[in-house]
């Protein structure tokens, strides 16, 4: 990406502050985070945004930290909108990538994620989800599992928390000293299923994880309950702007208490039966459900094709 275009894009998607040493950067529909004091050489990158965002991330990192590369890259999970620049940046910087053990199959070329469910959520982002990449990508040269003791390499004072549901090895990052939470997609602060909300990140309010890519709803509920119990002062999520204070806690507790009707779709592929996973990847996936919208579209296309065909075919001579 040319430097001038990068600077113009940076103006459209500027860095935003979370705390004195945590900042976010939006790449189209998803956020990534820089953790470290500005101009420090001791910093880490959390997630890597959308595909083709490497130059944007490098430019933002240079503005914040100068020429110092990050110590490592931490992954909340391996969905395509969080790994867009992962291979390019890890190769460029030659640094380790840390992820939960259950995410490694999707980051080492071993297994794709289960199919998304375009029948849930109701918005354009959900409807188009069957087109989204499911991986896997292969960064096995750099990736390694997070430590078993919940510590985080290169992030003293922080711990990782396993928050599965949206992805089997999804993790959130928590700092007790100021009750700062980087939640990934365990919950989000915009309605990610709708394209207008996904792009504008408004309104800012607590929602469950993006429905179309969540494949274990009981686990997702338990994860939200665990995060709500932390009583965070500020939360930064993979989608939407940061929230803080009493409003954050009230909305997060409301989601945790009423997750079954605020977040879980009334029906869908993974609602009655979740997908199952192990350290090698996907174990089982429930069958797809009927999609009335898609069936209607296919019926319309078939009828339209029949009409065009009947118009173009020569009329039979009845004389």
Backbone bond lengths (Angstrom), bond angles and torsions (degrees), N, CA, C in turn:
res aa  C-N    CA-C-N  psi(-1)  N-CA   C-N-CA  omega(-1)  CA-C   N-CA-C  phi
1 X - - - 1.462 - - 1.530 108.98 -
2 X 1.339 119.55 125.47 1.456 120.86 179.97 1.523 111.17 -58.15
3 X 1.348 116.77 149.87 1.461 122.03 -176.14 1.521 111.77 -58.91
4 X 1.345 117.30 -42.06 1.462 119.93 -179.25 1.521 111.10 -63.09
5 X 1.342 116.75 -41.79 1.462 120.02 178.31 1.525 110.93 -65.08
6 X 1.340 116.56 -37.71 1.455 120.27 178.02 1.517 110.97 -62.24
7 X 1.338 117.33 -44.51 1.458 120.87 179.84 1.528 111.09 -64.22
8 X 1.317 117.17 -38.76 1.465 120.00 177.57 1.518 110.85 -65.40
9 X 1.340 116.84 -40.82 1.451 120.56 178.15 1.523 110.79 -67.15
10 X 1.333 116.61 -34.63 1.464 120.91 178.44 1.531 110.69 -63.47
11 X 1.330 117.26 -35.00 1.455 120.37 177.41 1.522 111.15 -66.97
12 X 1.322 116.49 -34.19 1.457 120.87 178.93 1.522 111.13 -75.55
13 X 1.332 117.46 -33.50 1.460 122.90 -179.01 1.529 109.47 -126.27
14 X 1.337 117.75 71.20 1.462 120.15 -174.90 1.524 112.37 -73.62
15 X 1.339 115.56 162.50 1.458 121.34 171.23 1.525 108.66 -64.63
16 X 1.321 116.92 140.73 1.468 120.96 175.11 1.524 109.21 -123.51
17 X 1.318 115.81 144.93 1.458 121.44 -177.97 1.517 110.85 -81.68
18 X 1.319 115.45 141.62 1.465 122.91 171.62 1.523 108.65 -110.57
19 X 1.334 116.98 -56.49 1.460 123.48 170.60 1.524 107.20 -134.82
20 X 1.333 116.91 -173.14 1.458 120.11 -179.34 1.523 112.07 -61.68
21 X 1.341 117.58 -25.54 1.462 119.97 -176.78 1.530 113.09 -127.02
22 X 1.301 117.15 15.84 1.469 122.43 175.03 1.519 107.79 -129.00
23 X 1.321 115.76 128.03 1.464 121.08 177.66 1.514 109.19 -135.28
24 X 1.320 115.50 150.60 1.452 121.13 179.60 1.515 112.04 -113.18
25 X 1.313 115.05 158.18 1.461 122.39 174.34 1.518 107.67 -137.75
26 X 1.315 116.42 126.94 1.465 120.00 177.85 1.519 109.72 -91.62
27 X 1.325 116.29 130.99 1.462 121.34 171.75 1.527 106.76 -114.78
28 X 1.306 115.74 95.45 1.460 125.12 -177.52 1.531 111.81 61.36
29 X 1.331 119.05 -85.91 1.457 120.84 -173.29 1.517 113.16 -114.17
30 X 1.332 118.69 3.94 1.461 119.83 -172.20 1.525 109.93 -143.36
31 X 1.327 114.94 149.74 1.462 121.03 -179.67 1.530 111.03 -102.28
32 X 1.330 114.57 150.21 1.454 122.33 166.67 1.518 106.44 -127.69
33 X 1.342 116.72 168.58 1.460 118.93 -171.73 1.520 112.07 -136.62
34 X 1.349 114.09 142.61 1.449 123.37 173.05 1.522 107.38 -105.81
35 X 1.336 117.50 128.33 1.462 121.63 179.29 1.521 108.10 -120.18
36 X 1.325 115.71 115.62 1.460 121.94 -179.13 1.519 109.24 154.11
37 X 1.311 116.41 150.15 1.460 120.20 178.12 1.531 110.18 -62.97
38 X 1.334 118.05 139.59 1.470 120.12 177.67 1.529 111.43 -54.08
39 X 1.319 115.37 139.01 1.460 124.99 -179.08 1.525 113.41 69.17
40 X 1.333 117.27 9.38 1.454 120.64 175.76 1.527 110.05 -84.53
41 X 1.322 116.32 154.26 1.464 120.78 172.51 1.519 111.54 -93.38
42 X 1.330 116.77 -0.96 1.458 122.19 -179.63 1.532 108.26 -106.82
43 X 1.321 116.14 85.86 1.462 119.35 -179.31 1.510 109.94 -143.98
44 X 1.330 115.90 161.27 1.459 121.66 177.88 1.524 108.92 -132.22
45 X 1.316 114.17 158.59 1.462 122.20 177.09 1.517 108.40 -110.37
46 X 1.332 116.62 131.56 1.455 121.33 176.71 1.521 108.68 -110.00
47 X 1.328 116.36 113.73 1.465 125.74 -177.48 1.527 110.49 68.17
48 X 1.344 115.26 164.74 1.472 119.01 -173.35 1.523 113.32 -134.63
49 X 1.339 117.99 20.99 1.443 120.97 167.46 1.519 115.65 69.07
50 X 1.312 113.37 -161.08 1.453 122.66 -175.82 1.528 111.32 -77.73
51 X 1.336 117.07 160.51 1.464 119.66 173.09 1.523 111.59 -55.01
52 X 1.314 115.84 148.82 1.466 125.01 178.30 1.528 112.67 65.75
53 X 1.333 117.24 28.06 1.466 120.08 179.57 1.529 112.36 -108.45
54 X 1.325 118.79 7.47 1.466 120.94 -175.73 1.525 111.85 -58.91
55 X 1.325 117.52 -45.07 1.460 119.86 -177.53 1.525 111.00 -65.87
56 X 1.316 116.75 -38.77 1.457 121.21 177.56 1.531 110.42 -61.86
57 X 1.326 116.83 -43.40 1.466 121.12 -179.81 1.524 110.31 -66.32
58 X 1.324 116.55 -43.78 1.466 119.82 179.28 1.526 111.07 -61.23
59 X 1.313 116.63 -40.75 1.463 120.55 -179.94 1.528 110.21 -64.50
60 X 1.326 116.64 -45.73 1.462 120.39 179.29 1.523 111.22 -64.05
61 X 1.342 116.84 -40.48 1.461 120.51 178.85 1.524 111.19 -63.85
62 X 1.330 116.33 -39.47 1.465 119.98 178.45 1.522 110.54 -64.46
63 X 1.312 117.37 -40.78 1.458 120.77 178.85 1.523 111.10 -62.40
64 X 1.322 117.23 -34.01 1.467 120.84 -174.56 1.535 112.59 -92.00
65 X 1.339 117.27 -36.36 1.464 120.23 -171.88 1.521 114.22 -123.07
66 X 1.307 118.55 2.33 1.452 119.51 -176.43 1.521 111.15 73.34
67 X 1.312 116.49 -141.88 1.469 120.52 -174.98 1.528 113.42 -87.84
68 X 1.307 118.84 -2.13 1.469 121.10 -176.21 1.521 110.42 -73.02
69 X 1.330 118.21 124.04 1.466 119.93 175.58 1.522 109.72 -75.05
70 X 1.332 117.92 162.17 1.470 118.78 176.93 1.524 111.14 -69.04
71 X 1.333 114.30 158.53 1.459 119.41 175.87 1.522 111.26 -71.96
72 X 1.326 116.09 -32.84 1.461 120.52 -178.77 1.515 108.78 -165.36
73 X 1.327 115.65 170.48 1.465 123.62 172.51 1.523 107.37 -116.44
74 X 1.321 116.05 129.86 1.460 122.18 177.41 1.517 108.67 -109.04
75 X 1.327 116.17 139.42 1.453 120.76 -178.47 1.526 110.70 -113.48
76 X 1.338 115.87 125.34 1.467 118.07 170.47 1.521 110.01 -68.28
77 X 1.341 116.28 -38.13 1.462 122.89 175.27 1.521 107.65 -171.00
78 X 1.335 116.90 178.66 1.454 120.10 -169.66 1.511 116.79 -108.73
79 X 1.335 119.50 19.74 1.461 120.12 177.38 1.527 110.67 -62.88
80 X 1.323 115.85 155.97 1.462 120.96 -169.37 1.519 113.38 -58.29
81 X 1.344 117.84 -32.82 1.453 119.93 -177.25 1.529 112.60 -79.96
82 X 1.325 117.61 -1.60 1.462 121.77 175.79 1.524 111.88 -112.22
83 X 1.325 117.35 -9.41 1.474 121.57 -177.16 1.527 112.29 -117.83
84 X 1.320 117.81 16.58 1.462 120.39 -171.07 1.514 114.31 -57.45
85 X 1.340 117.28 -40.14 1.465 120.83 -178.00 1.526 111.56 -110.59
86 X 1.319 117.63 14.79 1.465 120.72 -171.29 1.522 112.23 -63.32
87 X 1.306 117.57 -50.45 1.462 120.31 -176.93 1.529 110.52 -63.92
88 X 1.324 116.56 -46.36 1.463 119.84 -176.73 1.522 111.47 -63.44
89 X 1.328 117.20 -44.71 1.459 119.76 -176.28 1.524 111.95 -72.79
90 X 1.325 117.62 -39.84 1.466 118.97 179.96 1.525 111.00 -66.67
91 X 1.327 117.46 -36.08 1.467 120.45 175.51 1.528 110.81 -67.99
92 X 1.334 116.19 -42.63 1.468 120.46 -178.54 1.516 111.08 -62.59
93 X 1.336 116.48 -48.27 1.457 121.08 -174.50 1.532 112.79 -87.06
94 X 1.336 117.81 -19.14 1.450 120.99 -178.93 1.520 112.73 61.86
95 X 1.318 116.66 44.99 1.462 121.66 -174.67 1.524 110.33 -119.87
96 X 1.334 117.55 159.48 1.466 119.56 179.39 1.516 112.63 -74.38
97 X 1.318 114.40 154.14 1.464 123.98 173.22 1.528 106.28 -114.84
98 X 1.325 116.85 133.62 1.455 120.80 178.17 1.525 109.86 -116.34
99 X 1.322 115.50 134.36 1.460 122.25 178.18 1.522 108.54 -149.36
100 X 1.314 115.95 163.11 1.459 120.67 177.31 1.529 109.65 -65.66
101 X 1.311 115.84 149.76 1.467 121.58 -178.83 1.520 112.22 -54.08
102 X 1.340 117.52 -37.26 1.464 120.35 -177.44 1.527 112.99 -76.73
103 X 1.322 117.91 -8.72 1.467 121.01 173.95 1.522 112.72 -92.88
104 X 1.305 117.58 -13.36 1.463 119.86 -174.04 1.531 113.85 -60.63
105 X 1.354 120.62 -35.86 1.470 117.91 178.88 1.527 113.83 -57.81
106 X 1.329 117.69 -29.13 1.462 121.46 -176.57 1.521 111.84 -88.91
107 X 1.346 115.74 -6.96 1.455 121.59 179.33 1.524 112.36 -113.34
108 X 1.327 116.70 0.26 1.467 120.87 -179.31 1.522 111.61 -125.90
109 X 1.327 117.72 18.09 1.454 121.29 174.76 1.507 115.61 78.16
110 X 1.332 118.99 10.16 1.458 120.61 -173.63 1.519 114.39 -88.85
111 X 1.337 118.71 -31.57 1.460 119.80 -172.85 1.518 110.52 -153.88
112 X 1.336 117.60 136.89 1.454 119.72 168.61 1.525 109.75 -79.82
113 X 1.323 116.39 161.63 1.459 120.33 171.62 1.530 109.69 -71.39
114 X 1.335 117.60 160.95 1.469 119.17 172.39 1.522 110.86 -61.97
115 X 1.334 116.89 160.68 1.468 119.19 178.75 1.525 111.25 -62.23
116 X 1.325 117.65 143.63 1.464 119.83 171.80 1.518 110.32 -68.53
117 X 1.322 116.12 169.98 1.460 121.47 179.90 1.521 109.46 -116.52
118 X 1.337 118.96 99.67 1.463 120.91 -178.00 1.523 114.07 -73.57
119 X 1.333 118.03 -4.34 1.471 120.23 -178.33 1.515 112.58 -85.15
120 X 1.330 118.60 -6.44 1.466 120.26 -177.23 1.520 110.48 -111.45
121 X 1.309 115.91 148.10 1.462 121.07 175.37 1.503 114.50 101.49
122 X 1.315 117.93 -36.70 1.452 120.84 171.72 1.508 117.29 83.01
123 X 1.327 120.31 -10.05 1.450 121.25 -177.27 1.515 112.81 -102.60
124 X 1.348 115.15 176.74 1.453 120.23 -177.21 1.526 112.14 -65.73
125 X 1.331 117.87 -36.77 1.463 119.73 178.06 1.523 110.86 -60.83
126 X 1.328 116.01 -39.87 1.464 119.80 177.44 1.524 111.03 -69.76
127 X 1.306 116.56 -44.51 1.464 120.86 -175.58 1.526 111.61 -61.29
128 X 1.337 116.54 -34.16 1.467 120.57 -178.13 1.529 113.30 -90.03
129 X 1.335 117.44 2.56 1.458 119.98 -171.39 1.533 113.78 -64.14
130 X 1.338 117.38 -21.81 1.469 118.37 178.05 1.525 111.51 -64.70
131 X 1.336 117.37 -14.93 1.460 121.47 178.96 1.521 112.69 -89.46
132 X 1.334 118.51 -12.88 1.459 120.68 -172.31 1.531 111.12 -73.58
133 X 1.315 117.68 143.87 1.471 120.13 177.92 1.537 110.76 -62.85
134 X 1.340 115.67 141.99 1.464 121.22 177.69 1.529 111.97 -110.57
135 X 1.336 116.23 2.16 1.451 119.53 -179.40 1.522 110.92 75.96
136 X 1.328 115.29 -163.90 1.459 125.58 4.85 1.520 112.15 -85.32
137 X 1.338 115.37 163.72 1.450 119.82 166.44 1.534 106.93 -102.56
138 X 1.309 116.46 166.57 1.466 119.47 -177.49 1.529 109.39 -127.34
139 X 1.323 114.97 101.07 1.461 121.19 173.48 1.536 108.28 -120.46
140 X 1.322 115.03 37.10 1.464 120.42 -174.24 1.523 112.45 -61.87
141 X 1.332 118.09 -21.80 1.472 119.63 177.81 1.524 111.93 -64.11
142 X 1.325 116.33 -27.61 1.463 120.27 -172.34 1.526 114.21 -114.59
143 X 1.335 118.07 -24.66 1.456 119.49 -169.24 1.515 111.78 -81.81
144 X 1.316 115.45 145.66 1.460 122.22 177.45 1.529 108.47 -149.27
145 X 1.323 117.87 157.09 1.466 119.17 -177.07 1.527 112.17 -74.35
146 X 1.319 115.16 149.71 1.455 120.88 172.45 1.531 109.76 -62.53
147 X 1.313 118.53 150.72 1.475 120.48 179.38 1.526 111.67 -61.65
148 X 1.322 115.37 148.34 1.463 120.86 -178.48 1.522 113.32 -66.76
149 X 1.320 117.78 -21.98 1.468 120.57 -174.38 1.524 113.80 -87.21
150 X 1.346 117.45 11.26 1.475 123.85 178.34 1.524 113.73 72.80
151 X 1.318 118.26 2.57 1.460 119.41 173.29 1.523 109.31 -74.66
152 X 1.330 115.08 163.34 1.461 120.35 -178.02 1.520 108.62 -124.42
153 X 1.326 118.38 117.93 1.462 119.87 176.94 1.525 110.93 -55.60
154 X 1.308 116.46 135.06 1.465 123.55 174.96 1.527 113.61 71.51
155 X 1.347 118.00 7.87 1.462 121.12 176.80 1.534 109.74 -132.04
156 X 1.309 118.12 71.68 1.461 120.30 179.65 1.529 110.84 -61.92
157 X 1.317 115.38 140.16 1.458 120.47 -179.43 1.513 113.87 90.96
158 X 1.320 117.73 -8.44 1.461 122.92 179.23 1.527 109.42 -108.17
159 X 1.324 115.59 158.22 1.449 121.80 170.10 1.518 109.74 -136.72
160 X 1.334 116.28 153.59 1.456 119.94 174.65 1.521 109.19 -96.88
161 X 1.346 114.71 147.98 1.459 122.25 179.95 1.516 107.78 -126.95
162 X 1.315 117.11 126.29 1.460 120.57 177.91 1.526 108.68 -71.32
163 X 1.329 116.55 118.44 1.469 122.33 -177.89 1.528 109.59 -128.85
164 X 1.337 117.53 68.42 1.468 120.83 -174.89 1.521 112.16 -73.67
165 X 1.311 114.85 174.09 1.460 123.16 179.65 1.509 110.25 128.33
166 X 1.328 115.65 -59.04 1.466 119.25 174.72 1.524 110.21 -71.62
167 X 1.304 116.68 -33.25 1.467 124.26 172.00 1.521 106.56 -149.60
168 X 1.332 118.14 151.17 1.469 119.54 -172.96 1.517 114.12 -62.82
169 X 1.332 117.04 -35.51 1.454 120.72 -179.50 1.514 113.10 -108.91
170 X 1.332 117.15 25.64 1.459 120.63 179.13 1.526 109.88 -61.13
171 X 1.337 116.38 135.66 1.456 121.08 175.56 1.524 109.77 -128.91
172 X 1.322 114.55 152.96 1.457 123.15 171.04 1.511 108.15 -115.81
173 X 1.327 117.24 159.59 1.460 122.18 -177.02 1.525 109.39 -119.26
174 X 1.348 116.56 132.76 1.456 122.23 -169.24 1.527 110.32 -133.14
175 X 1.351 114.89 133.64 1.461 120.69 174.48 1.523 108.09 -120.66
176 X 1.305 115.66 113.09 1.456 121.97 -174.75 1.526 112.24 -65.95
177 X 1.339 117.94 -34.10 1.464 121.27 -171.61 1.522 112.82 -59.10
178 X 1.322 117.53 -38.35 1.469 120.27 176.91 1.520 112.14 -122.27
179 X 1.343 116.53 10.26 1.468 123.91 177.51 1.537 110.56 54.26
180 X 1.333 113.67 46.55 1.467 121.37 176.74 1.518 108.92 -94.43
181 X 1.323 115.69 131.85 1.461 122.55 -177.82 1.525 109.79 -123.28
182 X 1.326 116.68 126.10 1.463 122.13 169.41 1.520 105.00 -106.56
183 X 1.329 116.61 105.39 1.468 122.19 -163.88 1.509 114.71 -97.61
184 X 1.339 119.17 -2.21 1.460 119.24 -176.28 1.517 110.14 56.64
185 X 1.335 116.16 -130.08 1.466 121.07 179.53 1.525 111.98 -109.86
186 X 1.347 117.95 18.00 1.462 119.54 176.21 1.524 110.19 -60.09
187 X 1.332 115.91 -38.59 1.459 123.04 161.84 1.518 105.72 -144.98
188 X 1.314 117.46 162.54 1.460 121.01 -178.26 1.526 108.63 -133.36
189 X 1.329 116.60 170.11 1.461 120.26 -176.93 1.524 112.62 -116.35
190 X 1.316 116.00 25.92 1.458 122.03 171.91 1.518 107.51 -150.68
191 X 1.308 117.17 161.20 1.465 120.71 178.14 1.514 107.84 -82.27
192 X 1.315 116.86 93.63 1.454 122.69 -169.57 1.521 112.95 -69.58
193 X 1.321 118.47 -19.96 1.464 120.31 -178.27 1.526 112.65 -70.91
194 X 1.347 117.12 -23.85 1.462 121.70 -177.54 1.523 110.16 -95.73
195 X 1.323 118.17 131.61 1.462 121.37 -175.41 1.524 111.77 -63.00
196 X 1.331 118.27 -39.60 1.463 119.86 -178.46 1.519 111.02 -63.95
197 X 1.326 117.54 -42.45 1.466 120.81 178.20 1.518 111.12 -69.28
198 X 1.332 117.07 -40.17 1.462 120.71 -178.95 1.522 111.38 -61.59
199 X 1.334 116.74 -37.70 1.457 120.72 -177.68 1.522 112.60 -82.91
200 X 1.342 117.52 -36.11 1.464 120.67 -177.36 1.522 112.69 -90.46
201 X 1.346 116.91 -21.09 1.462 124.12 -175.00 1.526 111.61 58.97
202 X 1.304 116.31 32.96 1.461 122.38 176.58 1.529 109.16 -131.72
203 X 1.341 117.99 151.24 1.459 126.79 -7.54 1.517 111.48 -72.76
204 X 1.336 116.25 161.44 1.461 121.64 -179.92 1.525 108.27 -90.49
205 X 1.319 116.18 110.34 1.461 122.57 -178.21 1.520 108.13 -161.06
206 X 1.323 117.06 154.10 1.457 121.58 -175.16 1.520 110.81 -75.02
207 X 1.327 116.10 130.22 1.463 124.07 175.17 1.522 108.78 -130.77
208 X 1.320 115.62 161.35 1.455 120.22 171.64 1.510 111.18 -68.03
209 X 1.324 117.51 177.07 1.466 121.07 -179.42 1.524 110.73 -63.88
210 X 1.338 117.54 155.20 1.467 119.70 178.37 1.523 110.86 -50.85
211 X 1.331 116.27 123.50 1.464 121.01 -169.45 1.522 113.44 -66.25
212 X 1.322 116.74 -39.39 1.459 119.96 -170.87 1.519 113.14 -68.56
213 X 1.353 117.93 -20.78 1.460 120.85 -179.65 1.533 112.06 -115.63
214 X 1.330 117.63 14.73 1.460 121.08 177.03 1.518 108.11 -99.33
215 X 1.331 116.64 123.53 1.468 120.23 -168.94 1.518 113.61 -123.79
216 X 1.342 116.41 10.14 1.468 121.40 172.51 1.522 107.21 -148.63
217 X 1.333 115.80 92.47 1.461 120.05 -173.91 1.521 113.60 -71.54
218 X 1.339 121.02 -39.30 1.468 118.45 175.42 1.529 112.38 -59.50
219 X 1.324 117.79 -41.35 1.462 120.25 178.60 1.525 111.00 -66.47
220 X 1.330 117.19 -38.07 1.464 120.62 178.98 1.527 110.75 -63.21
221 X 1.337 116.80 -39.17 1.466 121.26 178.30 1.529 110.24 -64.27
222 X 1.318 116.61 -47.17 1.462 120.30 179.35 1.530 111.14 -60.12
223 X 1.334 117.24 -35.92 1.457 120.80 179.42 1.524 111.01 -66.58
224 X 1.323 117.73 -43.00 1.466 120.67 178.19 1.526 110.22 -63.93
225 X 1.328 117.14 -40.80 1.465 119.59 177.70 1.529 111.08 -60.66
226 X 1.318 116.42 -41.21 1.461 119.84 179.73 1.522 111.06 -64.59
227 X 1.333 117.56 -42.95 1.460 120.43 -179.45 1.525 111.29 -68.69
228 X 1.325 117.43 -37.99 1.465 120.04 177.52 1.523 111.19 -62.29
229 X 1.328 116.90 -35.54 1.466 120.81 -178.63 1.523 112.37 -66.39
230 X 1.329 118.21 -18.20 1.454 121.90 177.85 1.523 112.32 -72.89
231 X 1.328 117.92 -19.14 1.467 123.35 -177.29 1.534 110.53 55.43
232 X 1.347 117.49 58.40 1.473 119.02 -176.06 1.529 111.96 -65.51
233 X 1.316 115.00 148.21 1.457 121.25 174.93 1.526 110.40 -87.00
234 X 1.333 116.47 -33.59 1.459 121.17 177.94 1.521 108.23 -144.61
235 X 1.314 116.24 141.83 1.462 121.41 179.66 1.517 109.49 -133.08
236 X 1.320 115.35 131.68 1.462 122.69 173.65 1.516 107.33 -114.58
237 X 1.315 117.06 131.26 1.461 121.67 -173.59 1.522 111.07 -121.35
238 X 1.322 114.99 166.75 1.453 119.97 -179.17 1.514 113.97 -66.90
239 X 1.318 116.49 -24.11 1.465 121.55 179.79 1.520 108.13 -137.27
240 X 1.310 116.74 125.99 1.455 121.58 -177.83 1.517 111.64 102.02
241 X 1.323 115.50 166.19 1.455 121.76 -178.17 1.527 110.96 -85.76
242 X 1.348 117.05 159.01 1.459 119.67 -179.91 1.529 112.11 -61.53
243 X 1.325 114.72 150.95 1.463 122.29 173.95 1.522 107.99 -126.11
244 X 1.338 115.48 156.72 1.451 118.05 -178.58 1.523 111.18 -150.93
245 X 1.322 114.51 168.00 1.448 121.90 170.96 1.514 114.66 73.80
246 X 1.325 113.88 -158.60 1.454 120.93 -173.55 1.526 112.25 -63.97
247 X 1.331 117.24 -34.89 1.471 118.98 179.32 1.525 110.95 -63.61
248 X 1.322 116.59 -43.31 1.468 120.19 176.76 1.519 110.04 -57.11
249 X 1.317 116.78 -51.09 1.461 119.65 -175.77 1.523 111.87 -64.09
250 X 1.327 116.61 -40.63 1.464 119.85 -179.82 1.524 111.07 -63.66
251 X 1.339 117.14 -45.74 1.462 120.13 -178.73 1.526 111.31 -69.52
252 X 1.324 117.20 -35.02 1.457 120.09 179.60 1.534 110.47 -69.42
253 X 1.329 117.57 -40.25 1.467 120.16 176.27 1.527 110.86 -66.65
254 X 1.314 116.66 -37.33 1.464 119.30 177.34 1.517 110.78 -62.66
255 X 1.335 116.63 -41.65 1.464 120.17 176.89 1.522 110.46 -63.98
256 X 1.330 117.37 -43.49 1.458 120.77 -179.55 1.523 111.68 -63.51
257 X 1.340 116.96 -36.70 1.469 120.84 -178.19 1.524 112.85 -77.04
258 X 1.339 116.86 -30.32 1.465 120.67 -172.73 1.528 111.32 -126.07
259 X 1.321 115.98 32.65 1.461 122.06 -176.09 1.524 111.87 -58.15
260 X 1.342 116.07 -34.28 1.462 119.42 -174.82 1.515 112.92 -63.99
261 X 1.330 118.11 -28.85 1.474 117.48 177.23 1.522 113.84 -113.49
262 X 1.341 118.04 -15.15 1.463 119.86 175.03 1.522 112.52 -84.40
263 X 1.338 117.92 -30.43 1.465 120.91 -172.37 1.515 113.49 -120.44
264 X 1.325 117.90 -42.45 1.466 120.24 -174.57 1.530 109.80 -73.61
265 X 1.331 118.41 128.47 1.465 119.73 177.61 1.528 110.71 -63.05
266 X 1.328 118.40 151.23 1.466 119.93 178.04 1.524 112.95 -62.30
267 X 1.321 115.95 -29.40 1.457 120.84 175.05 1.520 107.95 -156.75
268 X 1.315 115.46 162.35 1.453 120.14 -178.00 1.513 109.83 161.60
269 X 1.311 115.49 172.55 1.468 121.05 -173.50 1.527 112.71 -59.17
270 X 1.345 116.72 -40.47 1.458 120.00 -173.12 1.529 112.91 -105.20
271 X 1.333 117.74 8.80 1.467 120.14 -178.22 1.525 111.65 -73.70
272 X 1.333 119.84 -54.44 1.467 117.91 -179.96 1.522 113.85 -74.97
273 X 1.334 116.18 -30.89 1.467 120.30 -176.02 1.524 109.29 -139.08
274 X 1.327 118.42 115.65 1.464 119.19 179.12 1.520 112.05 -74.54
275 X 1.318 115.74 159.58 1.459 120.62 166.46 1.524 108.54 -68.13
276 X 1.325 116.72 155.05 1.462 120.24 177.43 1.518 109.55 -121.78
277 X 1.339 114.69 153.13 1.456 121.55 -171.13 1.520 110.07 -141.56
278 X 1.329 116.27 158.32 1.452 121.44 167.24 1.525 108.34 -142.51
279 X 1.313 117.56 -167.57 1.462 120.40 -174.86 1.529 112.72 -69.33
280 X 1.331 117.09 -11.56 1.466 120.25 177.62 1.522 113.20 -97.59
281 X 1.324 117.37 -5.59 1.452 120.44 179.23 1.511 112.28 125.63
282 X 1.327 115.11 -147.28 1.462 121.28 -175.89 1.525 109.89 -73.45
283 X 1.333 116.00 132.41 1.458 122.08 176.70 1.518 110.86 -98.93
284 X 1.337 117.66 -48.21 1.466 120.90 -179.55 1.521 109.80 -150.07
285 X 1.328 114.19 150.22 1.455 121.98 -179.99 1.523 107.96 -135.01
286 X 1.331 118.76 129.87 1.462 119.16 177.96 1.528 110.90 -66.73
287 X 1.328 117.52 157.72 1.473 119.65 -179.12 1.517 111.17 -67.28
288 X 1.335 117.57 155.40 1.466 120.24 177.64 1.522 111.10 -65.38
289 X 1.326 114.65 155.97 1.462 120.79 177.30 1.520 108.70 -101.43
290 X 1.319 115.26 159.52 1.463 120.10 177.93 1.522 109.70 -63.14
291 X 1.301 115.97 137.32 1.459 122.40 -179.73 1.523 108.89 -113.61
292 X 1.346 118.94 98.88 1.466 120.97 -176.72 1.519 112.85 -58.99
293 X 1.327 116.53 -36.82 1.469 119.12 -178.89 1.518 110.34 -65.12
294 X 1.345 116.34 -47.44 1.455 119.88 -179.32 1.529 111.03 -65.80
295 X 1.328 116.67 -40.10 1.461 119.64 177.68 1.526 110.72 -61.59
296 X 1.336 115.82 -40.63 1.464 119.29 177.79 1.516 112.15 -64.17
297 X 1.344 116.14 -40.62 1.464 120.07 178.38 1.529 110.72 -64.03
298 X 1.331 116.09 -43.57 1.463 119.51 179.67 1.519 111.21 -64.75
299 X 1.342 116.26 -39.25 1.461 119.70 177.80 1.519 110.66 -63.53
300 X 1.341 115.78 -41.04 1.463 119.38 178.63 1.511 111.83 -63.47
301 X 1.343 116.32 -41.87 1.461 119.77 178.14 1.522 110.62 -63.29
302 X 1.345 116.41 -41.90 1.463 120.15 -179.56 1.526 110.92 -63.70
303 X 1.328 116.97 -44.11 1.463 120.07 179.15 1.524 111.22 -64.95
304 X 1.341 115.55 -40.39 1.454 118.62 178.47 1.511 111.90 -64.17
305 X 1.318 117.05 -41.22 1.461 120.91 178.45 1.520 111.06 -63.76
306 X 1.340 115.82 -41.13 1.467 119.54 179.08 1.516 111.19 -62.94
307 X 1.357 115.19 -39.75 1.465 118.59 -179.62 1.516 111.27 -66.26
308 X 1.333 116.42 -42.29 1.462 120.17 179.48 1.526 110.26 -64.69
309 X 1.334 116.09 -42.42 1.464 120.31 -179.33 1.519 110.98 -61.88
310 X 1.339 116.73 -43.93 1.464 119.73 -178.89 1.520 111.40 -66.12
311 X 1.330 116.45 -30.31 1.465 119.99 178.88 1.518 111.36 -72.87
312 X 1.329 115.92 -38.30 1.462 119.73 -175.73 1.517 113.87 -81.06
313 X 1.333 118.00 -26.98 1.461 120.16 -177.67 1.529 109.90 -68.97
314 X 1.323 116.80 141.92 1.484 118.88 177.33 1.525 110.89 -65.25
315 X 1.326 115.11 142.29 1.484 120.64 177.80 1.528 110.20 -69.88
316 X 1.338 115.27 139.78 1.460 120.18 178.02 1.526 109.64 -70.06
317 X 1.321 115.82 133.65 1.481 121.42 177.30 1.528 108.89 -72.77
318 X 1.357 116.94 114.58 1.460 122.02 -177.83 1.530 112.35 -98.22
319 X 1.352 119.24 7.47 1.469 120.10 -178.08 1.525 111.48 -76.48
